[in-house]
Amino acid sequence: MNCDVAETTALRALGWLAASDDLLPVFMGASGASAEDLKTNATDPDFLGSVLDFLMMDDAWVIACCEALTLPYDSLMQARAALPGGQQMHWT
């Protein structure tokens, strides 16, 4: 997945998250982000990566998001890998 597609996928996931009355407060509490931060940082690849990191903490969130956006279940993971900081760590 290239960076443009990854950013678009993450932005769509952010839109889904922002529309979730139950999950958005959890994200905002966990990240410390405000409503203004969501608007201001919506195009920041690092912030979008944090949105995907949050969603990938729970399989149910990944499934719900991907089903709502009609994306394959592995698309959030692929998008995260293409954004800054998403590369796999190799310890060897």
PyRosetta script that sets phi, psi and omega in degrees:
from pyrosetta import init, pose_from_sequence

init()
pose = pose_from_sequence("MNCDVAETTALRALGWLAASDDLLPVFMGASGASAEDLKTNATDPDFLGSVLDFLMMDDAWVIACCEALTLPYDSLMQARAALPGGQQMHWT")
pose.set_psi(1, 132.8)
pose.set_omega(1, 178.9)
pose.set_phi(2, -86.3)
pose.set_psi(2, 169.3)
pose.set_omega(2, -174.5)
pose.set_phi(3, -61.3)
pose.set_psi(3, -38.6)
pose.set_omega(3, -179.0)
pose.set_phi(4, -64.3)
pose.set_psi(4, -45.3)
pose.set_omega(4, 178.5)
pose.set_phi(5, -65.9)
pose.set_psi(5, -39.6)
pose.set_omega(5, 178.9)
pose.set_phi(6, -61.9)
pose.set_psi(6, -44.7)
pose.set_omega(6, 179.4)
pose.set_phi(7, -65.1)
pose.set_psi(7, -39.4)
pose.set_omega(7, 178.1)
pose.set_phi(8, -64.4)
pose.set_psi(8, -43.7)
pose.set_omega(8, 178.3)
pose.set_phi(9, -61.5)
pose.set_psi(9, -45.3)
pose.set_omega(9, -179.4)
pose.set_phi(10, -66.3)
pose.set_psi(10, -37.2)
pose.set_omega(10, 177.9)
pose.set_phi(11, -66.0)
pose.set_psi(11, -39.2)
pose.set_omega(11, 175.7)
pose.set_phi(12, -64.0)
pose.set_psi(12, -39.9)
pose.set_omega(12, 177.9)
pose.set_phi(13, -64.7)
pose.set_psi(13, -39.1)
pose.set_omega(13, 176.5)
pose.set_phi(14, -62.6)
pose.set_psi(14, -41.2)
pose.set_omega(14, 176.9)
pose.set_phi(15, -61.2)
pose.set_psi(15, -41.9)
pose.set_omega(15, 177.6)
pose.set_phi(16, -63.7)
pose.set_psi(16, -44.7)
pose.set_omega(16, -179.9)
pose.set_phi(17, -62.2)
pose.set_psi(17, -42.8)
pose.set_omega(17, -179.0)
pose.set_phi(18, -64.0)
pose.set_psi(18, -27.5)
pose.set_omega(18, 179.8)
pose.set_phi(19, -84.4)
pose.set_psi(19, -7.4)
pose.set_omega(19, -178.3)
pose.set_phi(20, -89.6)
pose.set_psi(20, 108.5)
pose.set_omega(20, 179.9)
pose.set_phi(21, -64.7)
pose.set_psi(21, -27.0)
pose.set_omega(21, -178.8)
pose.set_phi(22, -85.6)
pose.set_psi(22, -41.7)
pose.set_omega(22, -171.3)
pose.set_phi(23, -89.6)
pose.set_psi(23, -30.6)
pose.set_omega(23, -178.4)
pose.set_phi(24, -57.9)
pose.set_psi(24, -45.4)
pose.set_omega(24, 178.3)
pose.set_phi(25, -62.6)
pose.set_psi(25, -31.0)
pose.set_omega(25, 177.8)
pose.set_phi(26, -66.5)
pose.set_psi(26, -45.0)
pose.set_omega(26, 177.5)
pose.set_phi(27, -61.8)
pose.set_psi(27, -46.2)
pose.set_omega(27, -177.8)
pose.set_phi(28, -64.0)
pose.set_psi(28, -38.7)
pose.set_omega(28, 177.8)
pose.set_phi(29, -68.7)
pose.set_psi(29, -40.7)
pose.set_omega(29, -178.5)
pose.set_phi(30, -72.3)
pose.set_psi(30, -34.8)
pose.set_omega(30, -175.3)
pose.set_phi(31, -95.3)
pose.set_psi(31, -20.6)
pose.set_omega(31, -174.8)
pose.set_phi(32, 79.9)
pose.set_psi(32, 6.8)
pose.set_omega(32, -179.5)
pose.set_phi(33, -75.5)
pose.set_psi(33, 144.3)
pose.set_omega(33, 175.5)
pose.set_phi(34, -100.2)
pose.set_psi(34, 172.4)
pose.set_omega(34, 176.4)
pose.set_phi(35, -60.4)
pose.set_psi(35, -37.7)
pose.set_omega(35, 177.8)
pose.set_phi(36, -65.0)
pose.set_psi(36, -38.3)
pose.set_omega(36, 177.7)
pose.set_phi(37, -61.1)
pose.set_psi(37, -37.9)
pose.set_omega(37, 179.3)
pose.set_phi(38, -60.4)
pose.set_psi(38, -44.1)
pose.set_omega(38, -179.8)
pose.set_phi(39, -69.8)
pose.set_psi(39, -47.1)
pose.set_omega(39, -175.0)
pose.set_phi(40, -66.5)
pose.set_psi(40, -37.9)
pose.set_omega(40, -172.8)
pose.set_phi(41, -100.7)
pose.set_psi(41, 8.9)
pose.set_omega(41, -175.7)
pose.set_phi(42, -60.6)
pose.set_psi(42, -22.2)
pose.set_omega(42, 179.8)
pose.set_phi(43, -105.2)
pose.set_psi(43, 4.0)
pose.set_omega(43, -180.0)
pose.set_phi(44, -85.2)
pose.set_psi(44, 116.6)
pose.set_omega(44, -178.3)
pose.set_phi(45, -58.2)
pose.set_psi(45, -33.6)
pose.set_omega(45, 178.1)
pose.set_phi(46, -66.6)
pose.set_psi(46, -42.8)
pose.set_omega(46, 178.4)
pose.set_phi(47, -65.6)
pose.set_psi(47, -42.9)
pose.set_omega(47, 178.4)
pose.set_phi(48, -61.0)
pose.set_psi(48, -36.0)
pose.set_omega(48, 175.5)
pose.set_phi(49, -62.6)
pose.set_psi(49, -38.4)
pose.set_omega(49, 178.8)
pose.set_phi(50, -67.8)
pose.set_psi(50, -32.7)
pose.set_omega(50, 175.6)
pose.set_phi(51, -63.2)
pose.set_psi(51, -46.5)
pose.set_omega(51, 179.6)
pose.set_phi(52, -66.2)
pose.set_psi(52, -40.2)
pose.set_omega(52, 176.2)
pose.set_phi(53, -56.4)
pose.set_psi(53, -44.3)
pose.set_omega(53, 179.8)
pose.set_phi(54, -62.4)
pose.set_psi(54, -50.1)
pose.set_omega(54, -177.5)
pose.set_phi(55, -62.1)
pose.set_psi(55, -34.6)
pose.set_omega(55, -177.6)
pose.set_phi(56, -77.4)
pose.set_psi(56, 0.4)
pose.set_omega(56, 175.9)
pose.set_phi(57, -71.7)
pose.set_psi(57, -18.3)
pose.set_omega(57, -176.5)
pose.set_phi(58, -139.1)
pose.set_psi(58, 123.4)
pose.set_omega(58, -179.3)
pose.set_phi(59, -58.1)
pose.set_psi(59, -35.2)
pose.set_omega(59, -180.0)
pose.set_phi(60, -63.9)
pose.set_psi(60, -35.9)
pose.set_omega(60, 178.2)
pose.set_phi(61, -69.0)
pose.set_psi(61, -40.4)
pose.set_omega(61, 178.3)
pose.set_phi(62, -61.9)
pose.set_psi(62, -47.3)
pose.set_omega(62, -178.6)
pose.set_phi(63, -61.9)
pose.set_psi(63, -47.9)
pose.set_omega(63, -178.5)
pose.set_phi(64, -61.8)
pose.set_psi(64, -44.7)
pose.set_omega(64, -179.7)
pose.set_phi(65, -64.1)
pose.set_psi(65, -49.2)
pose.set_omega(65, -177.7)
pose.set_phi(66, -64.7)
pose.set_psi(66, -39.0)
pose.set_omega(66, 178.0)
pose.set_phi(67, -66.5)
pose.set_psi(67, -40.7)
pose.set_omega(67, 179.7)
pose.set_phi(68, -66.1)
pose.set_psi(68, -33.5)
pose.set_omega(68, -178.0)
pose.set_phi(69, -97.2)
pose.set_psi(69, 4.3)
pose.set_omega(69, -176.3)
pose.set_phi(70, 48.3)
pose.set_psi(70, 55.3)
pose.set_omega(70, 177.3)
pose.set_phi(71, -116.1)
pose.set_psi(71, 151.8)
pose.set_omega(71, 172.0)
pose.set_phi(72, -61.6)
pose.set_psi(72, 150.7)
pose.set_omega(72, -175.6)
pose.set_phi(73, -62.3)
pose.set_psi(73, -25.1)
pose.set_omega(73, -179.2)
pose.set_phi(74, -90.9)
pose.set_psi(74, 2.8)
pose.set_omega(74, -175.6)
pose.set_phi(75, -67.6)
pose.set_psi(75, -35.0)
pose.set_omega(75, 178.9)
pose.set_phi(76, -66.6)
pose.set_psi(76, -40.1)
pose.set_omega(76, 178.1)
pose.set_phi(77, -65.1)
pose.set_psi(77, -42.5)
pose.set_omega(77, 179.1)
pose.set_phi(78, -65.5)
pose.set_psi(78, -41.1)
pose.set_omega(78, 177.9)
pose.set_phi(79, -63.4)
pose.set_psi(79, -42.5)
pose.set_omega(79, -179.9)
pose.set_phi(80, -61.4)
pose.set_psi(80, -40.8)
pose.set_omega(80, -179.6)
pose.set_phi(81, -63.7)
pose.set_psi(81, -28.5)
pose.set_omega(81, -178.0)
pose.set_phi(82, -86.5)
pose.set_psi(82, -13.1)
pose.set_omega(82, -179.9)
pose.set_phi(83, -91.7)
pose.set_psi(83, 160.6)
pose.set_omega(83, 179.7)
pose.set_phi(84, -53.9)
pose.set_psi(84, 133.7)
pose.set_omega(84, 178.9)
pose.set_phi(85, 83.4)
pose.set_psi(85, 1.1)
pose.set_omega(85, -175.7)
pose.set_phi(86, -95.4)
pose.set_psi(86, -0.2)
pose.set_omega(86, -178.8)
pose.set_phi(87, -68.8)
pose.set_psi(87, 145.3)
pose.set_omega(87, 178.2)
pose.set_phi(88, -67.3)
pose.set_psi(88, 139.7)
pose.set_omega(88, 176.0)
pose.set_phi(89, -82.4)
pose.set_psi(89, 133.8)
pose.set_omega(89, 175.2)
pose.set_phi(90, -115.6)
pose.set_psi(90, 117.1)
pose.set_omega(90, -173.9)
pose.set_phi(91, -93.7)
pose.set_psi(91, 0.4)
pose.set_omega(91, -179.3)
pose.set_phi(92, -103.9)
pose.dump_pdb("model.pdb")
